[in-house]
Amino acid sequence: MMSDKDCKDLEKTLDTIKRGPNDLEAIIERLKFRNEKLHNFNKRVTGELIKERKERKALEKKVMEMLSQYRNKGEL
């Protein structure tokens, strides 16, 4: 048999464990928010990566032109 104190403790524990539809909605909203932020971050990083690749390509072209000029004329 459980005492009144045990019953109240059990009730408290069950109240903290219960998850209702409001809790699930809060979790869904939180996950949607995180998903949106991660997608925005991914777009930003992708844009930066594309920019860096373009800059690297331009620098490679410039270096190759300078190297070709050096080989042909002996000066930069």
mmCIF file of the N, C-alpha and C atoms, coordinates in Angstrom:
data_MODEL
# 
_entry.id   MODEL 
# 
loop_
_atom_site.group_PDB 
_atom_site.id 
_atom_site.type_symbol 
_atom_site.label_atom_id 
_atom_site.label_alt_id 
_atom_site.label_comp_id 
_atom_site.label_asym_id 
_atom_site.label_entity_id 
_atom_site.label_seq_id 
_atom_site.pdbx_PDB_ins_code 
_atom_site.Cartn_x 
_atom_site.Cartn_y 
_atom_site.Cartn_z 
_atom_site.occupancy 
_atom_site.B_iso_or_equiv 
_atom_site.pdbx_formal_charge 
_atom_site.auth_seq_id 
_atom_site.auth_comp_id 
_atom_site.auth_asym_id 
_atom_site.auth_atom_id 
_atom_site.pdbx_PDB_model_num 
ATOM 1   N N  . MET A 1 1  ? 0.839  -1.163 0.000   1.00 0.00 ? 1  MET A N  1 
ATOM 2   C CA . MET A 1 1  ? 0.000  0.000  0.000   1.00 0.00 ? 1  MET A CA 1 
ATOM 3   C C  . MET A 1 1  ? 0.896  1.242  0.000   1.00 0.00 ? 1  MET A C  1 
ATOM 4   N N  . MET A 1 2  ? 0.472  2.269  -0.718  1.00 0.00 ? 2  MET A N  1 
ATOM 5   C CA . MET A 1 2  ? 1.247  3.509  -0.809  1.00 0.00 ? 2  MET A CA 1 
ATOM 6   C C  . MET A 1 2  ? 0.678  4.537  0.157   1.00 0.00 ? 2  MET A C  1 
ATOM 7   N N  . SER A 1 3  ? 1.580  5.285  0.741   1.00 0.00 ? 3  SER A N  1 
ATOM 8   C CA . SER A 1 3  ? 1.145  6.348  1.644   1.00 0.00 ? 3  SER A CA 1 
ATOM 9   C C  . SER A 1 3  ? 0.759  7.576  0.828   1.00 0.00 ? 3  SER A C  1 
ATOM 10  N N  . ASP A 1 4  ? 0.163  8.548  1.481   1.00 0.00 ? 4  ASP A N  1 
ATOM 11  C CA . ASP A 1 4  ? -0.218 9.795  0.804   1.00 0.00 ? 4  ASP A CA 1 
ATOM 12  C C  . ASP A 1 4  ? 1.014  10.499 0.226   1.00 0.00 ? 4  ASP A C  1 
ATOM 13  N N  . LYS A 1 5  ? 2.090  10.459 0.982   1.00 0.00 ? 5  LYS A N  1 
ATOM 14  C CA . LYS A 1 5  ? 3.327  11.098 0.521   1.00 0.00 ? 5  LYS A CA 1 
ATOM 15  C C  . LYS A 1 5  ? 3.832  10.419 -0.741  1.00 0.00 ? 5  LYS A C  1 
ATOM 16  N N  . ASP A 1 6  ? 3.792  9.077  -0.754  1.00 0.00 ? 6  ASP A N  1 
ATOM 17  C CA . ASP A 1 6  ? 4.232  8.337  -1.947  1.00 0.00 ? 6  ASP A CA 1 
ATOM 18  C C  . ASP A 1 6  ? 3.352  8.669  -3.142  1.00 0.00 ? 6  ASP A C  1 
ATOM 19  N N  . CYS A 1 7  ? 2.054  8.765  -2.918  1.00 0.00 ? 7  CYS A N  1 
ATOM 20  C CA . CYS A 1 7  ? 1.131  9.098  -4.006  1.00 0.00 ? 7  CYS A CA 1 
ATOM 21  C C  . CYS A 1 7  ? 1.410  10.487 -4.568  1.00 0.00 ? 7  CYS A C  1 
ATOM 22  N N  . LYS A 1 8  ? 1.663  11.447 -3.680  1.00 0.00 ? 8  LYS A N  1 
ATOM 23  C CA . LYS A 1 8  ? 1.955  12.810 -4.130  1.00 0.00 ? 8  LYS A CA 1 
ATOM 24  C C  . LYS A 1 8  ? 3.281  12.869 -4.892  1.00 0.00 ? 8  LYS A C  1 
ATOM 25  N N  . ASP A 1 9  ? 4.279  12.122 -4.413  1.00 0.00 ? 9  ASP A N  1 
ATOM 26  C CA . ASP A 1 9  ? 5.568  12.069 -5.109  1.00 0.00 ? 9  ASP A CA 1 
ATOM 27  C C  . ASP A 1 9  ? 5.420  11.441 -6.491  1.00 0.00 ? 9  ASP A C  1 
ATOM 28  N N  . LEU A 1 10 ? 4.643  10.381 -6.563  1.00 0.00 ? 10 LEU A N  1 
ATOM 29  C CA . LEU A 1 10 ? 4.410  9.718  -7.846  1.00 0.00 ? 10 LEU A CA 1 
ATOM 30  C C  . LEU A 1 10 ? 3.666  10.651 -8.794  1.00 0.00 ? 10 LEU A C  1 
ATOM 31  N N  . GLU A 1 11 ? 2.676  11.354 -8.298  1.00 0.00 ? 11 GLU A N  1 
ATOM 32  C CA . GLU A 1 11 ? 1.913  12.288 -9.120  1.00 0.00 ? 11 GLU A CA 1 
ATOM 33  C C  . GLU A 1 11 ? 2.811  13.400 -9.649  1.00 0.00 ? 11 GLU A C  1 
ATOM 34  N N  . LYS A 1 12 ? 3.682  13.917 -8.793  1.00 0.00 ? 12 LYS A N  1 
ATOM 35  C CA . LYS A 1 12 ? 4.636  14.957 -9.205  1.00 0.00 ? 12 LYS A CA 1 
ATOM 36  C C  . LYS A 1 12 ? 5.547  14.437 -10.316 1.00 0.00 ? 12 LYS A C  1 
ATOM 37  N N  . THR A 1 13 ? 6.054  13.239 -10.123 1.00 0.00 ? 13 THR A N  1 
ATOM 38  C CA . THR A 1 13 ? 6.948  12.635 -11.109 1.00 0.00 ? 13 THR A CA 1 
ATOM 39  C C  . THR A 1 13 ? 6.238  12.435 -12.440 1.00 0.00 ? 13 THR A C  1 
ATOM 40  N N  . LEU A 1 14 ? 5.007  11.935 -12.398 1.00 0.00 ? 14 LEU A N  1 
ATOM 41  C CA . LEU A 1 14 ? 4.245  11.721 -13.628 1.00 0.00 ? 14 LEU A CA 1 
ATOM 42  C C  . LEU A 1 14 ? 3.921  13.033 -14.321 1.00 0.00 ? 14 LEU A C  1 
ATOM 43  N N  . ASP A 1 15 ? 3.661  14.083 -13.555 1.00 0.00 ? 15 ASP A N  1 
ATOM 44  C CA . ASP A 1 15 ? 3.378  15.388 -14.153 1.00 0.00 ? 15 ASP A CA 1 
ATOM 45  C C  . ASP A 1 15 ? 4.587  15.925 -14.913 1.00 0.00 ? 15 ASP A C  1 
ATOM 46  N N  . THR A 1 16 ? 5.770  15.680 -14.379 1.00 0.00 ? 16 THR A N  1 
ATOM 47  C CA . THR A 1 16 ? 6.966  16.169 -15.059 1.00 0.00 ? 16 THR A CA 1 
ATOM 48  C C  . THR A 1 16 ? 7.303  15.316 -16.282 1.00 0.00 ? 16 THR A C  1 
ATOM 49  N N  . ILE A 1 17 ? 6.882  14.064 -16.291 1.00 0.00 ? 17 ILE A N  1 
ATOM 50  C CA . ILE A 1 17 ? 7.189  13.165 -17.406 1.00 0.00 ? 17 ILE A CA 1 
ATOM 51  C C  . ILE A 1 17 ? 6.220  13.348 -18.559 1.00 0.00 ? 17 ILE A C  1 
ATOM 52  N N  . LYS A 1 18 ? 4.971  13.671 -18.269 1.00 0.00 ? 18 LYS A N  1 
ATOM 53  C CA . LYS A 1 18 ? 3.942  13.762 -19.303 1.00 0.00 ? 18 LYS A CA 1 
ATOM 54  C C  . LYS A 1 18 ? 4.329  14.774 -20.375 1.00 0.00 ? 18 LYS A C  1 
ATOM 55  N N  . ARG A 1 19 ? 4.035  14.387 -21.593 1.00 0.00 ? 19 ARG A N  1 
ATOM 56  C CA . ARG A 1 19 ? 4.246  15.293 -22.720 1.00 0.00 ? 19 ARG A CA 1 
ATOM 57  C C  . ARG A 1 19 ? 2.937  15.349 -23.487 1.00 0.00 ? 19 ARG A C  1 
ATOM 58  N N  . GLY A 1 20 ? 2.450  16.529 -23.628 1.00 0.00 ? 20 GLY A N  1 
ATOM 59  C CA . GLY A 1 20 ? 1.189  16.703 -24.332 1.00 0.00 ? 20 GLY A CA 1 
ATOM 60  C C  . GLY A 1 20 ? 1.426  17.268 -25.715 1.00 0.00 ? 20 GLY A C  1 
ATOM 61  N N  . PRO A 1 21 ? 0.348  17.537 -26.430 1.00 0.00 ? 21 PRO A N  1 
ATOM 62  C CA . PRO A 1 21 ? 0.469  18.087 -27.788 1.00 0.00 ? 21 PRO A CA 1 
ATOM 63  C C  . PRO A 1 21 ? 1.180  19.434 -27.798 1.00 0.00 ? 21 PRO A C  1 
ATOM 64  N N  . ASN A 1 22 ? 1.040  20.215 -26.753 1.00 0.00 ? 22 ASN A N  1 
ATOM 65  C CA . ASN A 1 22 ? 1.707  21.518 -26.713 1.00 0.00 ? 22 ASN A CA 1 
ATOM 66  C C  . ASN A 1 22 ? 3.219  21.341 -26.673 1.00 0.00 ? 22 ASN A C  1 
ATOM 67  N N  . ASP A 1 23 ? 3.674  20.338 -25.947 1.00 0.00 ? 23 ASP A N  1 
ATOM 68  C CA . ASP A 1 23 ? 5.110  20.078 -25.892 1.00 0.00 ? 23 ASP A CA 1 
ATOM 69  C C  . ASP A 1 23 ? 5.638  19.664 -27.258 1.00 0.00 ? 23 ASP A C  1 
ATOM 70  N N  . LEU A 1 24 ? 4.869  18.824 -27.947 1.00 0.00 ? 24 LEU A N  1 
ATOM 71  C CA . LEU A 1 24 ? 5.293  18.391 -29.280 1.00 0.00 ? 24 LEU A CA 1 
ATOM 72  C C  . LEU A 1 24 ? 5.297  19.553 -30.257 1.00 0.00 ? 24 LEU A C  1 
ATOM 73  N N  . GLU A 1 25 ? 4.318  20.426 -30.143 1.00 0.00 ? 25 GLU A N  1 
ATOM 74  C CA . GLU A 1 25 ? 4.294  21.607 -31.014 1.00 0.00 ? 25 GLU A CA 1 
ATOM 75  C C  . GLU A 1 25 ? 5.497  22.501 -30.752 1.00 0.00 ? 25 GLU A C  1 
ATOM 76  N N  . ALA A 1 26 ? 5.867  22.635 -29.505 1.00 0.00 ? 26 ALA A N  1 
ATOM 77  C CA . ALA A 1 26 ? 7.043  23.445 -29.170 1.00 0.00 ? 26 ALA A CA 1 
ATOM 78  C C  . ALA A 1 26 ? 8.304  22.821 -29.754 1.00 0.00 ? 26 ALA A C  1 
ATOM 79  N N  . ILE A 1 27 ? 8.401  21.510 -29.677 1.00 0.00 ? 27 ILE A N  1 
ATOM 80  C CA . ILE A 1 27 ? 9.560  20.806 -30.240 1.00 0.00 ? 27 ILE A CA 1 
ATOM 81  C C  . ILE A 1 27 ? 9.594  20.997 -31.749 1.00 0.00 ? 27 ILE A C  1 
ATOM 82  N N  . ILE A 1 28 ? 8.439  20.870 -32.397 1.00 0.00 ? 28 ILE A N  1 
ATOM 83  C CA . ILE A 1 28 ? 8.368  21.047 -33.855 1.00 0.00 ? 28 ILE A CA 1 
ATOM 84  C C  . ILE A 1 28 ? 8.777  22.462 -34.240 1.00 0.00 ? 28 ILE A C  1 
ATOM 85  N N  . GLU A 1 29 ? 8.286  23.462 -33.526 1.00 0.00 ? 29 GLU A N  1 
ATOM 86  C CA . GLU A 1 29 ? 8.650  24.850 -33.817 1.00 0.00 ? 29 GLU A CA 1 
ATOM 87  C C  . GLU A 1 29 ? 10.145 25.072 -33.648 1.00 0.00 ? 29 GLU A C  1 
ATOM 88  N N  . ARG A 1 30 ? 10.699 24.518 -32.588 1.00 0.00 ? 30 ARG A N  1 
ATOM 89  C CA . ARG A 1 30 ? 12.136 24.645 -32.340 1.00 0.00 ? 30 ARG A CA 1 
ATOM 90  C C  . ARG A 1 30 ? 12.935 24.000 -33.474 1.00 0.00 ? 30 ARG A C  1 
ATOM 91  N N  . LEU A 1 31 ? 12.498 22.822 -33.915 1.00 0.00 ? 31 LEU A N  1 
ATOM 92  C CA . LEU A 1 31 ? 13.207 22.137 -35.003 1.00 0.00 ? 31 LEU A CA 1 
ATOM 93  C C  . LEU A 1 31 ? 13.071 22.898 -36.319 1.00 0.00 ? 31 LEU A C  1 
ATOM 94  N N  . LYS A 1 32 ? 11.903 23.475 -36.573 1.00 0.00 ? 32 LYS A N  1 
ATOM 95  C CA . LYS A 1 32 ? 11.735 24.290 -37.786 1.00 0.00 ? 32 LYS A CA 1 
ATOM 96  C C  . LYS A 1 32 ? 12.664 25.495 -37.759 1.00 0.00 ? 32 LYS A C  1 
ATOM 97  N N  . PHE A 1 33 ? 12.766 26.131 -36.598 1.00 0.00 ? 33 PHE A N  1 
ATOM 98  C CA . PHE A 1 33 ? 13.647 27.287 -36.446 1.00 0.00 ? 33 PHE A CA 1 
ATOM 99  C C  . PHE A 1 33 ? 15.098 26.889 -36.704 1.00 0.00 ? 33 PHE A C  1 
ATOM 100 N N  . ARG A 1 34 ? 15.532 25.788 -36.083 1.00 0.00 ? 34 ARG A N  1 
ATOM 101 C CA . ARG A 1 34 ? 16.906 25.316 -36.289 1.00 0.00 ? 34 ARG A CA 1 
ATOM 102 C C  . ARG A 1 34 ? 17.154 24.974 -37.754 1.00 0.00 ? 34 ARG A C  1 
ATOM 103 N N  . ASN A 1 35 ? 16.170 24.318 -38.379 1.00 0.00 ? 35 ASN A N  1 
ATOM 104 C CA . ASN A 1 35 ? 16.303 23.937 -39.781 1.00 0.00 ? 35 ASN A CA 1 
ATOM 105 C C  . ASN A 1 35 ? 16.471 25.175 -40.661 1.00 0.00 ? 35 ASN A C  1 
ATOM 106 N N  . GLU A 1 36 ? 15.657 26.197 -40.412 1.00 0.00 ? 36 GLU A N  1 
ATOM 107 C CA . GLU A 1 36 ? 15.761 27.433 -41.190 1.00 0.00 ? 36 GLU A CA 1 
ATOM 108 C C  . GLU A 1 36 ? 17.126 28.085 -41.006 1.00 0.00 ? 36 GLU A C  1 
ATOM 109 N N  . LYS A 1 37 ? 17.603 28.164 -39.762 1.00 0.00 ? 37 LYS A N  1 
ATOM 110 C CA . LYS A 1 37 ? 18.900 28.780 -39.493 1.00 0.00 ? 37 LYS A CA 1 
ATOM 111 C C  . LYS A 1 37 ? 20.029 27.995 -40.155 1.00 0.00 ? 37 LYS A C  1 
ATOM 112 N N  . LEU A 1 38 ? 19.939 26.667 -40.106 1.00 0.00 ? 38 LEU A N  1 
ATOM 113 C CA . LEU A 1 38 ? 20.980 25.848 -40.734 1.00 0.00 ? 38 LEU A CA 1 
ATOM 114 C C  . LEU A 1 38 ? 20.972 26.001 -42.253 1.00 0.00 ? 38 LEU A C  1 
ATOM 115 N N  . HIS A 1 39 ? 19.779 26.102 -42.846 1.00 0.00 ? 39 HIS A N  1 
ATOM 116 C CA . HIS A 1 39 ? 19.709 26.313 -44.292 1.00 0.00 ? 39 HIS A CA 1 
ATOM 117 C C  . HIS A 1 39 ? 20.304 27.669 -44.671 1.00 0.00 ? 39 HIS A C  1 
ATOM 118 N N  . ASN A 1 40 ? 20.001 28.698 -43.885 1.00 0.00 ? 40 ASN A N  1 
ATOM 119 C CA . ASN A 1 40 ? 20.572 30.027 -44.152 1.00 0.00 ? 40 ASN A CA 1 
ATOM 120 C C  . ASN A 1 40 ? 22.094 29.998 -44.037 1.00 0.00 ? 40 ASN A C  1 
ATOM 121 N N  . PHE A 1 41 ? 22.593 29.325 -43.009 1.00 0.00 ? 41 PHE A N  1 
ATOM 122 C CA . PHE A 1 41 ? 24.038 29.208 -42.824 1.00 0.00 ? 41 PHE A CA 1 
ATOM 123 C C  . PHE A 1 41 ? 24.663 28.462 -44.004 1.00 0.00 ? 41 PHE A C  1 
ATOM 124 N N  . ASN A 1 42 ? 24.002 27.388 -44.433 1.00 0.00 ? 42 ASN A N  1 
ATOM 125 C CA . ASN A 1 42 ? 24.499 26.595 -45.554 1.00 0.00 ? 42 ASN A CA 1 
ATOM 126 C C  . ASN A 1 42 ? 24.563 27.433 -46.832 1.00 0.00 ? 42 ASN A C  1 
ATOM 127 N N  . LYS A 1 43 ? 23.535 28.242 -47.086 1.00 0.00 ? 43 LYS A N  1 
ATOM 128 C CA . LYS A 1 43 ? 23.531 29.110 -48.268 1.00 0.00 ? 43 LYS A CA 1 
ATOM 129 C C  . LYS A 1 43 ? 24.674 30.115 -48.203 1.00 0.00 ? 43 LYS A C  1 
ATOM 130 N N  . ARG A 1 44 ? 24.881 30.700 -47.014 1.00 0.00 ? 44 ARG A N  1 
ATOM 131 C CA . ARG A 1 44 ? 25.947 31.703 -46.857 1.00 0.00 ? 44 ARG A CA 1 
ATOM 132 C C  . ARG A 1 44 ? 27.316 31.072 -47.092 1.00 0.00 ? 44 ARG A C  1 
ATOM 133 N N  . VAL A 1 45 ? 27.544 29.904 -46.510 1.00 0.00 ? 45 VAL A N  1 
ATOM 134 C CA . VAL A 1 45 ? 28.835 29.237 -46.657 1.00 0.00 ? 45 VAL A CA 1 
ATOM 135 C C  . VAL A 1 45 ? 29.046 28.808 -48.110 1.00 0.00 ? 45 VAL A C  1 
ATOM 136 N N  . THR A 1 46 ? 27.992 28.348 -48.756 1.00 0.00 ? 46 THR A N  1 
ATOM 137 C CA . THR A 1 46 ? 28.094 27.957 -50.161 1.00 0.00 ? 46 THR A CA 1 
ATOM 138 C C  . THR A 1 46 ? 28.472 29.159 -51.014 1.00 0.00 ? 46 THR A C  1 
ATOM 139 N N  . GLY A 1 47 ? 27.839 30.308 -50.756 1.00 0.00 ? 47 GLY A N  1 
ATOM 140 C CA . GLY A 1 47 ? 28.162 31.531 -51.496 1.00 0.00 ? 47 GLY A CA 1 
ATOM 141 C C  . GLY A 1 47 ? 29.612 31.947 -51.292 1.00 0.00 ? 47 GLY A C  1 
ATOM 142 N N  . GLU A 1 48 ? 30.086 31.858 -50.047 1.00 0.00 ? 48 GLU A N  1 
ATOM 143 C CA . GLU A 1 48 ? 31.477 32.198 -49.764 1.00 0.00 ? 48 GLU A CA 1 
ATOM 144 C C  . GLU A 1 48 ? 32.428 31.238 -50.466 1.00 0.00 ? 48 GLU A C  1 
ATOM 145 N N  . LEU A 1 49 ? 32.089 29.974 -50.499 1.00 0.00 ? 49 LEU A N  1 
ATOM 146 C CA . LEU A 1 49 ? 32.929 28.978 -51.157 1.00 0.00 ? 49 LEU A CA 1 
ATOM 147 C C  . LEU A 1 49 ? 33.020 29.244 -52.656 1.00 0.00 ? 49 LEU A C  1 
ATOM 148 N N  . ILE A 1 50 ? 31.901 29.555 -53.270 1.00 0.00 ? 50 ILE A N  1 
ATOM 149 C CA . ILE A 1 50 ? 31.899 29.858 -54.705 1.00 0.00 ? 50 ILE A CA 1 
ATOM 150 C C  . ILE A 1 50 ? 32.752 31.092 -54.976 1.00 0.00 ? 50 ILE A C  1 
ATOM 151 N N  . LYS A 1 51 ? 32.626 32.110 -54.123 1.00 0.00 ? 51 LYS A N  1 
ATOM 152 C CA . LYS A 1 51 ? 33.423 33.337 -54.281 1.00 0.00 ? 51 LYS A CA 1 
ATOM 153 C C  . LYS A 1 51 ? 34.912 33.034 -54.161 1.00 0.00 ? 51 LYS A C  1 
ATOM 154 N N  . GLU A 1 52 ? 35.294 32.227 -53.174 1.00 0.00 ? 52 GLU A N  1 
ATOM 155 C CA . GLU A 1 52 ? 36.699 31.870 -52.978 1.00 0.00 ? 52 GLU A CA 1 
ATOM 156 C C  . GLU A 1 52 ? 37.241 31.087 -54.179 1.00 0.00 ? 52 GLU A C  1 
ATOM 157 N N  . ARG A 1 53 ? 36.439 30.198 -54.718 1.00 0.00 ? 53 ARG A N  1 
ATOM 158 C CA . ARG A 1 53 ? 36.883 29.421 -55.885 1.00 0.00 ? 53 ARG A CA 1 
ATOM 159 C C  . ARG A 1 53 ? 37.103 30.318 -57.095 1.00 0.00 ? 53 ARG A C  1 
ATOM 160 N N  . LYS A 1 54 ? 36.211 31.296 -57.283 1.00 0.00 ? 54 LYS A N  1 
ATOM 161 C CA . LYS A 1 54 ? 36.381 32.236 -58.401 1.00 0.00 ? 54 LYS A CA 1 
ATOM 162 C C  . LYS A 1 54 ? 37.652 33.051 -58.228 1.00 0.00 ? 54 LYS A C  1 
ATOM 163 N N  . GLU A 1 55 ? 37.904 33.527 -57.001 1.00 0.00 ? 55 GLU A N  1 
ATOM 164 C CA . GLU A 1 55 ? 39.110 34.305 -56.737 1.00 0.00 ? 55 GLU A CA 1 
ATOM 165 C C  . GLU A 1 55 ? 40.360 33.463 -56.959 1.00 0.00 ? 55 GLU A C  1 
ATOM 166 N N  . ARG A 1 56 ? 40.329 32.207 -56.514 1.00 0.00 ? 56 ARG A N  1 
ATOM 167 C CA . ARG A 1 56 ? 41.473 31.324 -56.702 1.00 0.00 ? 56 ARG A CA 1 
ATOM 168 C C  . ARG A 1 56 ? 41.738 31.090 -58.183 1.00 0.00 ? 56 ARG A C  1 
ATOM 169 N N  . LYS A 1 57 ? 40.673 30.908 -58.939 1.00 0.00 ? 57 LYS A N  1 
ATOM 170 C CA . LYS A 1 57 ? 40.815 30.684 -60.373 1.00 0.00 ? 57 LYS A CA 1 
ATOM 171 C C  . LYS A 1 57 ? 41.436 31.906 -61.054 1.00 0.00 ? 57 LYS A C  1 
ATOM 172 N N  . ALA A 1 58 ? 40.987 33.104 -60.650 1.00 0.00 ? 58 ALA A N  1 
ATOM 173 C CA . ALA A 1 58 ? 41.535 34.333 -61.228 1.00 0.00 ? 58 ALA A CA 1 
ATOM 174 C C  . ALA A 1 58 ? 43.008 34.483 -60.871 1.00 0.00 ? 58 ALA A C  1 
ATOM 175 N N  . LEU A 1 59 ? 43.377 34.158 -59.615 1.00 0.00 ? 59 LEU A N  1 
ATOM 176 C CA . LEU A 1 59 ? 44.777 34.238 -59.210 1.00 0.00 ? 59 LEU A CA 1 
ATOM 177 C C  . LEU A 1 59 ? 45.635 33.227 -59.957 1.00 0.00 ? 59 LEU A C  1 
ATOM 178 N N  . GLU A 1 60 ? 45.109 32.034 -60.161 1.00 0.00 ? 60 GLU A N  1 
ATOM 179 C CA . GLU A 1 60 ? 45.857 31.032 -60.919 1.00 0.00 ? 60 GLU A CA 1 
ATOM 180 C C  . GLU A 1 60 ? 46.117 31.524 -62.338 1.00 0.00 ? 60 GLU A C  1 
ATOM 181 N N  . LYS A 1 61 ? 45.102 32.127 -62.945 1.00 0.00 ? 61 LYS A N  1 
ATOM 182 C CA . LYS A 1 61 ? 45.253 32.647 -64.305 1.00 0.00 ? 61 LYS A CA 1 
ATOM 183 C C  . LYS A 1 61 ? 46.309 33.748 -64.341 1.00 0.00 ? 61 LYS A C  1 
ATOM 184 N N  . LYS A 1 62 ? 46.270 34.637 -63.346 1.00 0.00 ? 62 LYS A N  1 
ATOM 185 C CA . LYS A 1 62 ? 47.235 35.732 -63.284 1.00 0.00 ? 62 LYS A CA 1 
ATOM 186 C C  . LYS A 1 62 ? 48.658 35.202 -63.100 1.00 0.00 ? 62 LYS A C  1 
ATOM 187 N N  . VAL A 1 63 ? 48.827 34.216 -62.232 1.00 0.00 ? 63 VAL A N  1 
ATOM 188 C CA . VAL A 1 63 ? 50.144 33.628 -61.995 1.00 0.00 ? 63 VAL A CA 1 
ATOM 189 C C  . VAL A 1 63 ? 50.655 32.957 -63.267 1.00 0.00 ? 63 VAL A C  1 
ATOM 190 N N  . MET A 1 64 ? 49.773 32.240 -63.957 1.00 0.00 ? 64 MET A N  1 
ATOM 191 C CA . MET A 1 64 ? 50.198 31.574 -65.188 1.00 0.00 ? 64 MET A CA 1 
ATOM 192 C C  . MET A 1 64 ? 50.615 32.592 -66.251 1.00 0.00 ? 64 MET A C  1 
ATOM 193 N N  . GLU A 1 65 ? 49.890 33.715 -66.342 1.00 0.00 ? 65 GLU A N  1 
ATOM 194 C CA . GLU A 1 65 ? 50.259 34.760 -67.293 1.00 0.00 ? 65 GLU A CA 1 
ATOM 195 C C  . GLU A 1 65 ? 51.614 35.367 -66.938 1.00 0.00 ? 65 GLU A C  1 
ATOM 196 N N  . MET A 1 66 ? 51.841 35.622 -65.646 1.00 0.00 ? 66 MET A N  1 
ATOM 197 C CA . MET A 1 66 ? 53.118 36.184 -65.215 1.00 0.00 ? 66 MET A CA 1 
ATOM 198 C C  . MET A 1 66 ? 54.257 35.206 -65.461 1.00 0.00 ? 66 MET A C  1 
ATOM 199 N N  . LEU A 1 67 ? 54.004 33.930 -65.210 1.00 0.00 ? 67 LEU A N  1 
ATOM 200 C CA . LEU A 1 67 ? 55.020 32.911 -65.426 1.00 0.00 ? 67 LEU A CA 1 
ATOM 201 C C  . LEU A 1 67 ? 55.354 32.794 -66.915 1.00 0.00 ? 67 LEU A C  1 
ATOM 202 N N  . SER A 1 68 ? 54.321 32.848 -67.736 1.00 0.00 ? 68 SER A N  1 
ATOM 203 C CA . SER A 1 68 ? 54.540 32.782 -69.184 1.00 0.00 ? 68 SER A CA 1 
ATOM 204 C C  . SER A 1 68 ? 55.347 33.997 -69.657 1.00 0.00 ? 68 SER A C  1 
ATOM 205 N N  . GLN A 1 69 ? 55.016 35.169 -69.134 1.00 0.00 ? 69 GLN A N  1 
ATOM 206 C CA . GLN A 1 69 ? 55.740 36.381 -69.505 1.00 0.00 ? 69 GLN A CA 1 
ATOM 207 C C  . GLN A 1 69 ? 57.194 36.290 -69.057 1.00 0.00 ? 69 GLN A C  1 
ATOM 208 N N  . TYR A 1 70 ? 57.426 35.766 -67.875 1.00 0.00 ? 70 TYR A N  1 
ATOM 209 C CA . TYR A 1 70 ? 58.785 35.619 -67.360 1.00 0.00 ? 70 TYR A CA 1 
ATOM 210 C C  . TYR A 1 70 ? 59.589 34.662 -68.228 1.00 0.00 ? 70 TYR A C  1 
ATOM 211 N N  . ARG A 1 71 ? 58.943 33.556 -68.634 1.00 0.00 ? 71 ARG A N  1 
ATOM 212 C CA . ARG A 1 71 ? 59.651 32.584 -69.464 1.00 0.00 ? 71 ARG A CA 1 
ATOM 213 C C  . ARG A 1 71 ? 59.976 33.159 -70.846 1.00 0.00 ? 71 ARG A C  1 
ATOM 214 N N  . ASN A 1 72 ? 59.067 33.962 -71.383 1.00 0.00 ? 72 ASN A N  1 
ATOM 215 C CA . ASN A 1 72 ? 59.284 34.505 -72.719 1.00 0.00 ? 72 ASN A CA 1 
ATOM 216 C C  . ASN A 1 72 ? 60.263 35.674 -72.739 1.00 0.00 ? 72 ASN A C  1 
ATOM 217 N N  . LYS A 1 73 ? 60.177 36.563 -71.762 1.00 0.00 ? 73 LYS A N  1 
ATOM 218 C CA . LYS A 1 73 ? 60.980 37.777 -71.780 1.00 0.00 ? 73 LYS A CA 1 
ATOM 219 C C  . LYS A 1 73 ? 62.060 37.797 -70.706 1.00 0.00 ? 73 LYS A C  1 
ATOM 220 N N  . GLY A 1 74 ? 61.935 36.977 -69.722 1.00 0.00 ? 74 GLY A N  1 
ATOM 221 C CA . GLY A 1 74 ? 62.915 36.982 -68.655 1.00 0.00 ? 74 GLY A CA 1 
ATOM 222 C C  . GLY A 1 74 ? 62.676 38.060 -67.611 1.00 0.00 ? 74 GLY A C  1 
ATOM 223 N N  . GLU A 1 75 ? 61.547 38.725 -67.697 1.00 0.00 ? 75 GLU A N  1 
ATOM 224 C CA . GLU A 1 75 ? 61.217 39.749 -66.716 1.00 0.00 ? 75 GLU A CA 1 
ATOM 225 C C  . GLU A 1 75 ? 59.710 39.750 -66.471 1.00 0.00 ? 75 GLU A C  1 
ATOM 226 N N  . LEU A 1 76 ? 59.336 40.306 -65.340 1.00 0.00 ? 76 LEU A N  1 
ATOM 227 C CA . LEU A 1 76 ? 57.909 40.350 -65.029 1.00 0.00 ? 76 LEU A CA 1 
ATOM 228 C C  . LEU A 1 76 ? 57.346 41.655 -65.439 1.00 0.00 ? 76 LEU A C  1 
# 
